[in-house]
Amino acid sequence: MGKIIIIGTGFSGSILARKIAEECGRKVKIVEKRPHIGGNAYDEYDENGILIQKYGPHFLNTNNYEVIKFLKKYSELFRYDVKLLSFIDGNYVRLPFNFRTMQQLVGDENSVELLKALRTEFAGRDRVPIFELLSSKNEKIQSYGELLFEKAYRTYTSKQWGIPPEEIDKSVLERVPMAMNFDERYLNKDFQYLPKNGFTKLFENLLDHENIEVKLNCDAFAHISFDEENAIVKYDGENVDLLVFTGAIDELFGLKFSRLPYRSLEIKYEYFNTEKVLPCEIISYPQADGYTRKTEYKQFTYEMGKCEKTVVATEYPLEYAPDDPKANIPYYPVLTEESQMIYQKYLDEVGKYKNIVLCGRLAEFKYYNMDICIEHALEKFEEIKERLG
Ligand SMILES: Cc1cc2nc3c(=O)[nH]c(=O)nc-3n(C[C@H](O)[C@H](O)[C@H](O)COP(=O)(O)OP(=O)(O)OC[C@H]3O[C@@H](n4cnc5c(N)ncnc54)[C@H](O)[C@@H]3O)c2cc1C
């Protein structure tokens, strides 16, 4: 039997490694260019004992219990309904923009008719994308939609994505819908959790199997070669049964069809000699100059109250630039019509090779959340199992 190589130790790669090792009884080598496992979900304790999610705040949320059932095999989870506020015109308002936000922005008196109109137009709906407010025939709803769009969506989106909101795929803006009630949970999914001992511990358990060999600090591109004649990819010049790739697809093919656009983040930390500084664990700043969010990690771990210091992480979105240490991680694929066309060319290229499988946010160039990555990796495993016989 030939080798099985997996590139990337994020959720996509780690889940496939575990399933192949355990259920197919095959040896798997999983290769990671960073000095740690876990991809963007990696977390670590800082010198004050506060658990920091190094690549930005992550929460598990899903309507699919199978995802939770799978994760519970590798970590105890604790229920966590994340709450957010947005700082608009000098005041903190609730995010998701809910009926309370509306009252804060237009005043209680003006809210009475608007509330009635929203309840009628969107009866039975929990969350509604901003576009539906903007295209409403009801003048009050439409002008409230415009107010929200101008005060929050336009500025936040331009900073986050580096392009005007009109150019970004609609699905991206749909991720921040308006709540048609007073629900304060940022996400309205049935199951919302965090791993009790952090994500990294979960990944350690996931990869702890006798058939799995983990290699860190190893850029796979130095080992991968393409054998066009036999339509296979090789690793270290040898044939492999399967190469699962979870990194950036354009880089796998040496940017042959130009670079795909990604956004990166510079995260700056500020330390405080006090118990707590933010009114809520995450604050979004649509109107601030250069940054989008602040996170006080201590508020969503078990560490709250255990130490007298705290830390706040501020996110500054940047264009992905592999040679700039501040922006050399491709965090978010930028979904535009043009980028989807370029991606399709890479996908066609992959189709020429019999032994590559793509999985994950970067390889599939999709704005996947962790739950979707997990669901998707579990589905991909079923295909792989058949393939491996
Ligand atoms: C700031 C931020 C906040 C987020 N918050 C949430 C949230 O609250 N909830 C949620 O569900 N999702 C969230 N997500 C999304 C979540 O991070 C992703 O869905 C998930 O991490 C994707 O997993 P993955 O395995 O596909 O990719 P990744 O985690 O990116 O893993 C890919 C791995 O491949 C490695 N790699 C790439 N190229 C090579 C190479 N050439 N050689 C070796 N290794 C390589 C990378 O170093 C990386 O470790 C967030 C994402 C970001 C950026």
The ligand as an ORCA input file, in Angstrom:
! r2SCAN-3c Opt
* xyz 0 1
  C     -10.677     35.293     12.862
  C     -11.505     34.070     12.598
  C     -12.555     33.766     13.444
  C     -13.318     32.610     13.209
  N     -14.341     32.342     14.071
  C     -15.081     31.238     13.894
  C     -16.139     30.920     14.818
  O     -16.389     31.622     15.802
  N     -16.871     29.804     14.570
  C     -16.611     28.986     13.500
  O     -17.307     27.976     13.359
  N     -15.623     29.270     12.616
  C     -14.842     30.352     12.799
  N     -13.818     30.639     11.928
  C     -13.559     29.709     10.798
  C     -12.593     28.590     11.184
  O     -11.336     29.126     11.522
  C     -12.433     27.660      9.991
  O     -13.685     27.166      9.593
  C     -11.554     26.471     10.275
  O     -10.468     26.774     11.096
  C     -11.056     25.934      8.945
  O     -10.344     24.746      9.158
  P      -9.459     24.164      7.986
  O      -8.847     22.918      8.506
  O     -10.243     24.070      6.737
  O      -8.353     25.298      7.701
  P      -7.201     25.907      8.617
  O      -7.599     25.971     10.051
  O      -6.791     27.168      7.944
  O      -6.044     24.830      8.473
  C      -5.243     24.705      7.312
  C      -3.852     24.317      7.788
  O      -3.038     23.981      6.652
  C      -1.734     24.446      6.907
  N      -1.027     24.587      5.624
  C      -1.351     25.378      4.578
  N      -0.460     25.266      3.586
  C       0.462     24.367      4.011
  C       1.648     23.844      3.437
  N       2.080     24.243      2.241
  N       2.352     22.916      4.136
  C       1.944     22.534      5.372
  N       0.837     23.016      5.965
  C       0.102     23.924      5.298
  C      -1.972     25.798      7.609
  O      -0.819     26.222      8.309
  C      -3.145     25.458      8.514
  O      -2.712     25.017      9.794
  C     -13.049     31.774     12.099
  C     -11.990     32.088     11.247
  C     -11.223     33.216     11.487
  C     -10.098     33.536     10.559
*
